[in-house]
Amino acid sequence: MATCDLHLFKHNSAFGNAPAHRLFEWIQAKLKDGVSVPRNLKK
């Protein structure tokens, strides 16, 4: 597995503003229209 995209953010407190599972719900990877199987990182 390799990192394809990196999202940086900063919390207002040392303990964070949201639990990790909620952060993962906000970030979604989707295929572009007309692509059934991704063949490279841009799809």
mmCIF entry with sequence, helices, sheets and N, C-alpha, C, O atoms, coordinates in Angstrom:
data_MODEL
# 
_entry.id   MODEL 
# 
_entity.id                         1 
_entity.type                       polymer 
_entity.pdbx_number_of_molecules   1 
# 
_entity_poly.entity_id                      1 
_entity_poly.type                           'polypeptide(L)' 
_entity_poly.nstd_linkage                   no 
_entity_poly.nstd_monomer                   no 
_entity_poly.pdbx_seq_one_letter_code       MATCDLHLFKHNSAFGNAPAHRLFEWIQAKLKDGVSVPRNLKK 
_entity_poly.pdbx_seq_one_letter_code_can   MATCDLHLFKHNSAFGNAPAHRLFEWIQAKLKDGVSVPRNLKK 
_entity_poly.pdbx_strand_id                 A 
# 
loop_
_entity_poly_seq.entity_id 
_entity_poly_seq.num 
_entity_poly_seq.mon_id 
_entity_poly_seq.hetero 
1 1  MET n 
1 2  ALA n 
1 3  THR n 
1 4  CYS n 
1 5  ASP n 
1 6  LEU n 
1 7  HIS n 
1 8  LEU n 
1 9  PHE n 
1 10 LYS n 
1 11 HIS n 
1 12 ASN n 
1 13 SER n 
1 14 ALA n 
1 15 PHE n 
1 16 GLY n 
1 17 ASN n 
1 18 ALA n 
1 19 PRO n 
1 20 ALA n 
1 21 HIS n 
1 22 ARG n 
1 23 LEU n 
1 24 PHE n 
1 25 GLU n 
1 26 TRP n 
1 27 ILE n 
1 28 GLN n 
1 29 ALA n 
1 30 LYS n 
1 31 LEU n 
1 32 LYS n 
1 33 ASP n 
1 34 GLY n 
1 35 VAL n 
1 36 SER n 
1 37 VAL n 
1 38 PRO n 
1 39 ARG n 
1 40 ASN n 
1 41 LEU n 
1 42 LYS n 
1 43 LYS n 
# 
_struct_asym.id          A 
_struct_asym.entity_id   1 
# 
_struct_conf.conf_type_id            HELX_P 
_struct_conf.id                      HELX_P1 
_struct_conf.pdbx_PDB_helix_id       AA1 
_struct_conf.beg_label_comp_id       ALA 
_struct_conf.beg_label_asym_id       A 
_struct_conf.beg_label_seq_id        20 
_struct_conf.pdbx_beg_PDB_ins_code   ? 
_struct_conf.end_label_comp_id       TRP 
_struct_conf.end_label_asym_id       A 
_struct_conf.end_label_seq_id        26 
_struct_conf.pdbx_end_PDB_ins_code   ? 
_struct_conf.beg_auth_comp_id        ALA 
_struct_conf.beg_auth_asym_id        A 
_struct_conf.beg_auth_seq_id         20 
_struct_conf.end_auth_comp_id        TRP 
_struct_conf.end_auth_asym_id        A 
_struct_conf.end_auth_seq_id         26 
_struct_conf.pdbx_PDB_helix_class    1 
_struct_conf.details                 ? 
_struct_conf.pdbx_PDB_helix_length   7 
# 
_struct_conf_type.id          HELX_P 
_struct_conf_type.criteria    ? 
_struct_conf_type.reference   ? 
# 
loop_
_atom_site.group_PDB 
_atom_site.id 
_atom_site.type_symbol 
_atom_site.label_atom_id 
_atom_site.label_alt_id 
_atom_site.label_comp_id 
_atom_site.label_asym_id 
_atom_site.label_entity_id 
_atom_site.label_seq_id 
_atom_site.pdbx_PDB_ins_code 
_atom_site.Cartn_x 
_atom_site.Cartn_y 
_atom_site.Cartn_z 
_atom_site.occupancy 
_atom_site.B_iso_or_equiv 
_atom_site.pdbx_formal_charge 
_atom_site.auth_seq_id 
_atom_site.auth_comp_id 
_atom_site.auth_asym_id 
_atom_site.auth_atom_id 
_atom_site.pdbx_PDB_model_num 
ATOM 1   N N  . MET A 1 1  ? 0.848   -1.163 0.000   1.00 0.00 ? 1  MET A N  1 
ATOM 2   C CA . MET A 1 1  ? 0.000   0.000  0.000   1.00 0.00 ? 1  MET A CA 1 
ATOM 3   C C  . MET A 1 1  ? 0.900   1.234  0.000   1.00 0.00 ? 1  MET A C  1 
ATOM 4   O O  . MET A 1 1  ? 1.916   1.276  0.693   1.00 0.00 ? 1  MET A O  1 
ATOM 5   N N  . ALA A 1 2  ? 0.514   2.224  -0.779  1.00 0.00 ? 2  ALA A N  1 
ATOM 6   C CA . ALA A 1 2  ? 1.282   3.462  -0.861  1.00 0.00 ? 2  ALA A CA 1 
ATOM 7   C C  . ALA A 1 2  ? 0.360   4.655  -0.637  1.00 0.00 ? 2  ALA A C  1 
ATOM 8   O O  . ALA A 1 2  ? -0.831  4.599  -0.946  1.00 0.00 ? 2  ALA A O  1 
ATOM 9   N N  . THR A 1 3  ? 0.912   5.721  -0.103  1.00 0.00 ? 3  THR A N  1 
ATOM 10  C CA . THR A 1 3  ? 0.131   6.942  0.096   1.00 0.00 ? 3  THR A CA 1 
ATOM 11  C C  . THR A 1 3  ? -0.103  7.609  -1.244  1.00 0.00 ? 3  THR A C  1 
ATOM 12  O O  . THR A 1 3  ? 0.844   7.853  -1.991  1.00 0.00 ? 3  THR A O  1 
ATOM 13  N N  . CYS A 1 4  ? -1.352  7.904  -1.554  1.00 0.00 ? 4  CYS A N  1 
ATOM 14  C CA . CYS A 1 4  ? -1.704  8.536  -2.825  1.00 0.00 ? 4  CYS A CA 1 
ATOM 15  C C  . CYS A 1 4  ? -2.071  10.001 -2.637  1.00 0.00 ? 4  CYS A C  1 
ATOM 16  O O  . CYS A 1 4  ? -1.880  10.804 -3.551  1.00 0.00 ? 4  CYS A O  1 
ATOM 17  N N  . ASP A 1 5  ? -2.585  10.357 -1.492  1.00 0.00 ? 5  ASP A N  1 
ATOM 18  C CA . ASP A 1 5  ? -3.022  11.719 -1.226  1.00 0.00 ? 5  ASP A CA 1 
ATOM 19  C C  . ASP A 1 5  ? -2.857  11.972 0.263   1.00 0.00 ? 5  ASP A C  1 
ATOM 20  O O  . ASP A 1 5  ? -3.003  11.057 1.073   1.00 0.00 ? 5  ASP A O  1 
ATOM 21  N N  . LEU A 1 6  ? -2.560  13.181 0.615   1.00 0.00 ? 6  LEU A N  1 
ATOM 22  C CA . LEU A 1 6  ? -2.327  13.512 2.011   1.00 0.00 ? 6  LEU A CA 1 
ATOM 23  C C  . LEU A 1 6  ? -3.172  14.720 2.381   1.00 0.00 ? 6  LEU A C  1 
ATOM 24  O O  . LEU A 1 6  ? -3.130  15.745 1.700   1.00 0.00 ? 6  LEU A O  1 
ATOM 25  N N  . HIS A 1 7  ? -3.940  14.602 3.461   1.00 0.00 ? 7  HIS A N  1 
ATOM 26  C CA . HIS A 1 7  ? -4.790  15.685 3.946   1.00 0.00 ? 7  HIS A CA 1 
ATOM 27  C C  . HIS A 1 7  ? -4.246  16.143 5.296   1.00 0.00 ? 7  HIS A C  1 
ATOM 28  O O  . HIS A 1 7  ? -4.147  15.348 6.231   1.00 0.00 ? 7  HIS A O  1 
ATOM 29  N N  . LEU A 1 8  ? -3.898  17.402 5.395   1.00 0.00 ? 8  LEU A N  1 
ATOM 30  C CA . LEU A 1 8  ? -3.368  17.951 6.643   1.00 0.00 ? 8  LEU A CA 1 
ATOM 31  C C  . LEU A 1 8  ? -4.410  18.845 7.292   1.00 0.00 ? 8  LEU A C  1 
ATOM 32  O O  . LEU A 1 8  ? -5.136  19.569 6.611   1.00 0.00 ? 8  LEU A O  1 
ATOM 33  N N  . PHE A 1 9  ? -4.474  18.787 8.593   1.00 0.00 ? 9  PHE A N  1 
ATOM 34  C CA . PHE A 1 9  ? -5.390  19.639 9.340   1.00 0.00 ? 9  PHE A CA 1 
ATOM 35  C C  . PHE A 1 9  ? -4.800  19.872 10.718  1.00 0.00 ? 9  PHE A C  1 
ATOM 36  O O  . PHE A 1 9  ? -3.901  19.150 11.149  1.00 0.00 ? 9  PHE A O  1 
ATOM 37  N N  . LYS A 1 10 ? -5.309  20.882 11.408  1.00 0.00 ? 10 LYS A N  1 
ATOM 38  C CA . LYS A 1 10 ? -4.808  21.219 12.733  1.00 0.00 ? 10 LYS A CA 1 
ATOM 39  C C  . LYS A 1 10 ? -5.974  21.270 13.706  1.00 0.00 ? 10 LYS A C  1 
ATOM 40  O O  . LYS A 1 10 ? -7.025  21.836 13.406  1.00 0.00 ? 10 LYS A O  1 
ATOM 41  N N  . HIS A 1 11 ? -5.777  20.673 14.870  1.00 0.00 ? 11 HIS A N  1 
ATOM 42  C CA . HIS A 1 11 ? -6.801  20.687 15.911  1.00 0.00 ? 11 HIS A CA 1 
ATOM 43  C C  . HIS A 1 11 ? -6.655  21.929 16.787  1.00 0.00 ? 11 HIS A C  1 
ATOM 44  O O  . HIS A 1 11 ? -5.564  22.482 16.927  1.00 0.00 ? 11 HIS A O  1 
ATOM 45  N N  . ASN A 1 12 ? -7.762  22.352 17.366  1.00 0.00 ? 12 ASN A N  1 
ATOM 46  C CA . ASN A 1 12 ? -7.744  23.480 18.295  1.00 0.00 ? 12 ASN A CA 1 
ATOM 47  C C  . ASN A 1 12 ? -7.253  23.074 19.682  1.00 0.00 ? 12 ASN A C  1 
ATOM 48  O O  . ASN A 1 12 ? -6.816  23.926 20.455  1.00 0.00 ? 12 ASN A O  1 
ATOM 49  N N  . SER A 1 13 ? -7.321  21.784 20.002  1.00 0.00 ? 13 SER A N  1 
ATOM 50  C CA . SER A 1 13 ? -6.868  21.310 21.310  1.00 0.00 ? 13 SER A CA 1 
ATOM 51  C C  . SER A 1 13 ? -5.908  20.137 21.131  1.00 0.00 ? 13 SER A C  1 
ATOM 52  O O  . SER A 1 13 ? -5.856  19.527 20.064  1.00 0.00 ? 13 SER A O  1 
ATOM 53  N N  . ALA A 1 14 ? -5.162  19.831 22.165  1.00 0.00 ? 14 ALA A N  1 
ATOM 54  C CA . ALA A 1 14 ? -4.189  18.734 22.099  1.00 0.00 ? 14 ALA A CA 1 
ATOM 55  C C  . ALA A 1 14 ? -4.858  17.377 21.932  1.00 0.00 ? 14 ALA A C  1 
ATOM 56  O O  . ALA A 1 14 ? -4.241  16.448 21.410  1.00 0.00 ? 14 ALA A O  1 
ATOM 57  N N  . PHE A 1 15 ? -6.104  17.244 22.363  1.00 0.00 ? 15 PHE A N  1 
ATOM 58  C CA . PHE A 1 15 ? -6.821  15.972 22.265  1.00 0.00 ? 15 PHE A CA 1 
ATOM 59  C C  . PHE A 1 15 ? -7.629  15.846 20.981  1.00 0.00 ? 15 PHE A C  1 
ATOM 60  O O  . PHE A 1 15 ? -8.244  14.805 20.746  1.00 0.00 ? 15 PHE A O  1 
ATOM 61  N N  . GLY A 1 16 ? -7.643  16.871 20.154  1.00 0.00 ? 16 GLY A N  1 
ATOM 62  C CA . GLY A 1 16 ? -8.366  16.816 18.890  1.00 0.00 ? 16 GLY A CA 1 
ATOM 63  C C  . GLY A 1 16 ? -9.799  17.295 19.028  1.00 0.00 ? 16 GLY A C  1 
ATOM 64  O O  . GLY A 1 16 ? -10.312 17.479 20.132  1.00 0.00 ? 16 GLY A O  1 
ATOM 65  N N  . ASN A 1 17 ? -10.435 17.492 17.876  1.00 0.00 ? 17 ASN A N  1 
ATOM 66  C CA . ASN A 1 17 ? -11.803 18.001 17.848  1.00 0.00 ? 17 ASN A CA 1 
ATOM 67  C C  . ASN A 1 17 ? -12.824 16.921 17.511  1.00 0.00 ? 17 ASN A C  1 
ATOM 68  O O  . ASN A 1 17 ? -14.017 17.101 17.755  1.00 0.00 ? 17 ASN A O  1 
ATOM 69  N N  . ALA A 1 18 ? -12.369 15.801 16.952  1.00 0.00 ? 18 ALA A N  1 
ATOM 70  C CA . ALA A 1 18 ? -13.287 14.737 16.541  1.00 0.00 ? 18 ALA A CA 1 
ATOM 71  C C  . ALA A 1 18 ? -12.581 13.394 16.673  1.00 0.00 ? 18 ALA A C  1 
ATOM 72  O O  . ALA A 1 18 ? -11.360 13.319 16.539  1.00 0.00 ? 18 ALA A O  1 
ATOM 73  N N  . PRO A 1 19 ? -13.344 12.331 16.935  1.00 0.00 ? 19 PRO A N  1 
ATOM 74  C CA . PRO A 1 19 ? -12.739 10.996 16.983  1.00 0.00 ? 19 PRO A CA 1 
ATOM 75  C C  . PRO A 1 19 ? -12.283 10.554 15.587  1.00 0.00 ? 19 PRO A C  1 
ATOM 76  O O  . PRO A 1 19 ? -12.827 11.008 14.581  1.00 0.00 ? 19 PRO A O  1 
ATOM 77  N N  . ALA A 1 20 ? -11.299 9.682  15.535  1.00 0.00 ? 20 ALA A N  1 
ATOM 78  C CA . ALA A 1 20 ? -10.714 9.252  14.263  1.00 0.00 ? 20 ALA A CA 1 
ATOM 79  C C  . ALA A 1 20 ? -11.748 8.649  13.324  1.00 0.00 ? 20 ALA A C  1 
ATOM 80  O O  . ALA A 1 20 ? -11.694 8.900  12.121  1.00 0.00 ? 20 ALA A O  1 
ATOM 81  N N  . HIS A 1 21 ? -12.690 7.859  13.838  1.00 0.00 ? 21 HIS A N  1 
ATOM 82  C CA . HIS A 1 21 ? -13.665 7.226  12.946  1.00 0.00 ? 21 HIS A CA 1 
ATOM 83  C C  . HIS A 1 21 ? -14.518 8.269  12.231  1.00 0.00 ? 21 HIS A C  1 
ATOM 84  O O  . HIS A 1 21 ? -14.948 8.030  11.102  1.00 0.00 ? 21 HIS A O  1 
ATOM 85  N N  . ARG A 1 22 ? -14.770 9.394  12.843  1.00 0.00 ? 22 ARG A N  1 
ATOM 86  C CA . ARG A 1 22 ? -15.548 10.454 12.194  1.00 0.00 ? 22 ARG A CA 1 
ATOM 87  C C  . ARG A 1 22 ? -14.729 11.129 11.091  1.00 0.00 ? 22 ARG A C  1 
ATOM 88  O O  . ARG A 1 22 ? -15.276 11.487 10.048  1.00 0.00 ? 22 ARG A O  1 
ATOM 89  N N  . LEU A 1 23 ? -13.430 11.305 11.311  1.00 0.00 ? 23 LEU A N  1 
ATOM 90  C CA . LEU A 1 23 ? -12.570 11.886 10.283  1.00 0.00 ? 23 LEU A CA 1 
ATOM 91  C C  . LEU A 1 23 ? -12.539 11.008 9.040   1.00 0.00 ? 23 LEU A C  1 
ATOM 92  O O  . LEU A 1 23 ? -12.584 11.516 7.920   1.00 0.00 ? 23 LEU A O  1 
ATOM 93  N N  . PHE A 1 24 ? -12.463 9.688  9.229   1.00 0.00 ? 24 PHE A N  1 
ATOM 94  C CA . PHE A 1 24 ? -12.444 8.780  8.088   1.00 0.00 ? 24 PHE A CA 1 
ATOM 95  C C  . PHE A 1 24 ? -13.779 8.758  7.351   1.00 0.00 ? 24 PHE A C  1 
ATOM 96  O O  . PHE A 1 24 ? -13.807 8.463  6.156   1.00 0.00 ? 24 PHE A O  1 
ATOM 97  N N  . GLU A 1 25 ? -14.875 9.059  8.022   1.00 0.00 ? 25 GLU A N  1 
ATOM 98  C CA . GLU A 1 25 ? -16.173 9.153  7.347   1.00 0.00 ? 25 GLU A CA 1 
ATOM 99  C C  . GLU A 1 25 ? -16.226 10.375 6.435   1.00 0.00 ? 25 GLU A C  1 
ATOM 100 O O  . GLU A 1 25 ? -16.917 10.348 5.417   1.00 0.00 ? 25 GLU A O  1 
ATOM 101 N N  . TRP A 1 26 ? -15.519 11.437 6.776   1.00 0.00 ? 26 TRP A N  1 
ATOM 102 C CA . TRP A 1 26 ? -15.553 12.675 5.991   1.00 0.00 ? 26 TRP A CA 1 
ATOM 103 C C  . TRP A 1 26 ? -14.719 12.593 4.721   1.00 0.00 ? 26 TRP A C  1 
ATOM 104 O O  . TRP A 1 26 ? -14.995 13.319 3.765   1.00 0.00 ? 26 TRP A O  1 
ATOM 105 N N  . ILE A 1 27 ? -13.700 11.724 4.681   1.00 0.00 ? 27 ILE A N  1 
ATOM 106 C CA . ILE A 1 27 ? -12.823 11.592 3.513   1.00 0.00 ? 27 ILE A CA 1 
ATOM 107 C C  . ILE A 1 27 ? -13.250 10.356 2.733   1.00 0.00 ? 27 ILE A C  1 
ATOM 108 O O  . ILE A 1 27 ? -13.277 9.251  3.275   1.00 0.00 ? 27 ILE A O  1 
ATOM 109 N N  . GLN A 1 28 ? -13.582 10.545 1.460   1.00 0.00 ? 28 GLN A N  1 
ATOM 110 C CA . GLN A 1 28 ? -14.036 9.436  0.625   1.00 0.00 ? 28 GLN A CA 1 
ATOM 111 C C  . GLN A 1 28 ? -13.273 9.423  -0.696  1.00 0.00 ? 28 GLN A C  1 
ATOM 112 O O  . GLN A 1 28 ? -12.987 10.474 -1.269  1.00 0.00 ? 28 GLN A O  1 
ATOM 113 N N  . ALA A 1 29 ? -12.952 8.242  -1.166  1.00 0.00 ? 29 ALA A N  1 
ATOM 114 C CA . ALA A 1 29 ? -12.332 8.072  -2.481  1.00 0.00 ? 29 ALA A CA 1 
ATOM 115 C C  . ALA A 1 29 ? -13.397 7.552  -3.435  1.00 0.00 ? 29 ALA A C  1 
ATOM 116 O O  . ALA A 1 29 ? -14.085 6.577  -3.134  1.00 0.00 ? 29 ALA A O  1 
ATOM 117 N N  . LYS A 1 30 ? -13.532 8.205  -4.587  1.00 0.00 ? 30 LYS A N  1 
ATOM 118 C CA . LYS A 1 30 ? -14.543 7.813  -5.567  1.00 0.00 ? 30 LYS A CA 1 
ATOM 119 C C  . LYS A 1 30 ? -13.909 7.735  -6.946  1.00 0.00 ? 30 LYS A C  1 
ATOM 120 O O  . LYS A 1 30 ? -12.994 8.494  -7.265  1.00 0.00 ? 30 LYS A O  1 
ATOM 121 N N  . LEU A 1 31 ? -14.405 6.812  -7.761  1.00 0.00 ? 31 LEU A N  1 
ATOM 122 C CA . LEU A 1 31 ? -13.955 6.712  -9.144  1.00 0.00 ? 31 LEU A CA 1 
ATOM 123 C C  . LEU A 1 31 ? -14.599 7.812  -9.976  1.00 0.00 ? 31 LEU A C  1 
ATOM 124 O O  . LEU A 1 31 ? -15.723 8.233  -9.700  1.00 0.00 ? 31 LEU A O  1 
ATOM 125 N N  . LYS A 1 32 ? -13.883 8.273  -10.994 1.00 0.00 ? 32 LYS A N  1 
ATOM 126 C CA . LYS A 1 32 ? -14.444 9.251  -11.916 1.00 0.00 ? 32 LYS A CA 1 
ATOM 127 C C  . LYS A 1 32 ? -15.507 8.578  -12.776 1.00 0.00 ? 32 LYS A C  1 
ATOM 128 O O  . LYS A 1 32 ? -15.520 7.354  -12.907 1.00 0.00 ? 32 LYS A O  1 
ATOM 129 N N  . ASP A 1 33 ? -16.394 9.375  -13.361 1.00 0.00 ? 33 ASP A N  1 
ATOM 130 C CA . ASP A 1 33 ? -17.436 8.846  -14.241 1.00 0.00 ? 33 ASP A CA 1 
ATOM 131 C C  . ASP A 1 33 ? -16.813 8.096  -15.412 1.00 0.00 ? 33 ASP A C  1 
ATOM 132 O O  . ASP A 1 33 ? -15.838 8.560  -16.002 1.00 0.00 ? 33 ASP A O  1 
ATOM 133 N N  . GLY A 1 34 ? -17.367 6.951  -15.745 1.00 0.00 ? 34 GLY A N  1 
ATOM 134 C CA . GLY A 1 34 ? -16.891 6.153  -16.864 1.00 0.00 ? 34 GLY A CA 1 
ATOM 135 C C  . GLY A 1 34 ? -15.723 5.244  -16.535 1.00 0.00 ? 34 GLY A C  1 
ATOM 136 O O  . GLY A 1 34 ? -15.237 4.543  -17.423 1.00 0.00 ? 34 GLY A O  1 
ATOM 137 N N  . VAL A 1 35 ? -15.256 5.226  -15.308 1.00 0.00 ? 35 VAL A N  1 
ATOM 138 C CA . VAL A 1 35 ? -14.131 4.377  -14.906 1.00 0.00 ? 35 VAL A CA 1 
ATOM 139 C C  . VAL A 1 35 ? -14.681 3.250  -14.043 1.00 0.00 ? 35 VAL A C  1 
ATOM 140 O O  . VAL A 1 35 ? -15.265 3.498  -12.988 1.00 0.00 ? 35 VAL A O  1 
ATOM 141 N N  . SER A 1 36 ? -14.492 1.999  -14.494 1.00 0.00 ? 36 SER A N  1 
ATOM 142 C CA . SER A 1 36 ? -14.980 0.865  -13.713 1.00 0.00 ? 36 SER A CA 1 
ATOM 143 C C  . SER A 1 36 ? -13.873 0.260  -12.848 1.00 0.00 ? 36 SER A C  1 
ATOM 144 O O  . SER A 1 36 ? -14.132 -0.220 -11.745 1.00 0.00 ? 36 SER A O  1 
ATOM 145 N N  . VAL A 1 37 ? -12.633 0.288  -13.360 1.00 0.00 ? 37 VAL A N  1 
ATOM 146 C CA . VAL A 1 37 ? -11.487 -0.238 -12.619 1.00 0.00 ? 37 VAL A CA 1 
ATOM 147 C C  . VAL A 1 37 ? -10.362 0.789  -12.705 1.00 0.00 ? 37 VAL A C  1 
ATOM 148 O O  . VAL A 1 37 ? -9.954  1.141  -13.811 1.00 0.00 ? 37 VAL A O  1 
ATOM 149 N N  . PRO A 1 38 ? -9.848  1.282  -11.584 1.00 0.00 ? 38 PRO A N  1 
ATOM 150 C CA . PRO A 1 38 ? -8.762  2.269  -11.652 1.00 0.00 ? 38 PRO A CA 1 
ATOM 151 C C  . PRO A 1 38 ? -7.474  1.628  -12.158 1.00 0.00 ? 38 PRO A C  1 
ATOM 152 O O  . PRO A 1 38 ? -7.059  0.577  -11.670 1.00 0.00 ? 38 PRO A O  1 
ATOM 153 N N  . ARG A 1 39 ? -6.851  2.267  -13.133 1.00 0.00 ? 39 ARG A N  1 
ATOM 154 C CA . ARG A 1 39 ? -5.601  1.750  -13.700 1.00 0.00 ? 39 ARG A CA 1 
ATOM 155 C C  . ARG A 1 39 ? -4.392  2.583  -13.284 1.00 0.00 ? 39 ARG A C  1 
ATOM 156 O O  . ARG A 1 39 ? -3.253  2.156  -13.471 1.00 0.00 ? 39 ARG A O  1 
ATOM 157 N N  . ASN A 1 40 ? -4.631  3.773  -12.718 1.00 0.00 ? 40 ASN A N  1 
ATOM 158 C CA . ASN A 1 40 ? -3.541  4.586  -12.194 1.00 0.00 ? 40 ASN A CA 1 
ATOM 159 C C  . ASN A 1 40 ? -4.095  5.489  -11.099 1.00 0.00 ? 40 ASN A C  1 
ATOM 160 O O  . ASN A 1 40 ? -5.298  5.471  -10.839 1.00 0.00 ? 40 ASN A O  1 
ATOM 161 N N  . LEU A 1 41 ? -3.253  6.266  -10.464 1.00 0.00 ? 41 LEU A N  1 
ATOM 162 C CA . LEU A 1 41 ? -3.664  7.068  -9.313  1.00 0.00 ? 41 LEU A CA 1 
ATOM 163 C C  . LEU A 1 41 ? -4.575  8.229  -9.676  1.00 0.00 ? 41 LEU A C  1 
ATOM 164 O O  . LEU A 1 41 ? -5.272  8.745  -8.802  1.00 0.00 ? 41 LEU A O  1 
ATOM 165 N N  . LYS A 1 42 ? -4.597  8.659  -10.931 1.00 0.00 ? 42 LYS A N  1 
ATOM 166 C CA . LYS A 1 42 ? -5.414  9.800  -11.333 1.00 0.00 ? 42 LYS A CA 1 
ATOM 167 C C  . LYS A 1 42 ? -6.863  9.424  -11.574 1.00 0.00 ? 42 LYS A C  1 
ATOM 168 O O  . LYS A 1 42 ? -7.693  10.314 -11.755 1.00 0.00 ? 42 LYS A O  1 
ATOM 169 N N  . LYS A 1 43 ? -7.202  8.144  -11.584 1.00 0.00 ? 43 LYS A N  1 
ATOM 170 C CA . LYS A 1 43 ? -8.580  7.708  -11.815 1.00 0.00 ? 43 LYS A CA 1 
ATOM 171 C C  . LYS A 1 43 ? -9.239  7.384  -10.508 1.00 0.00 ? 43 LYS A C  1 
ATOM 172 O O  . LYS A 1 43 ? -10.407 6.996  -10.485 1.00 0.00 ? 43 LYS A O  1 
# 
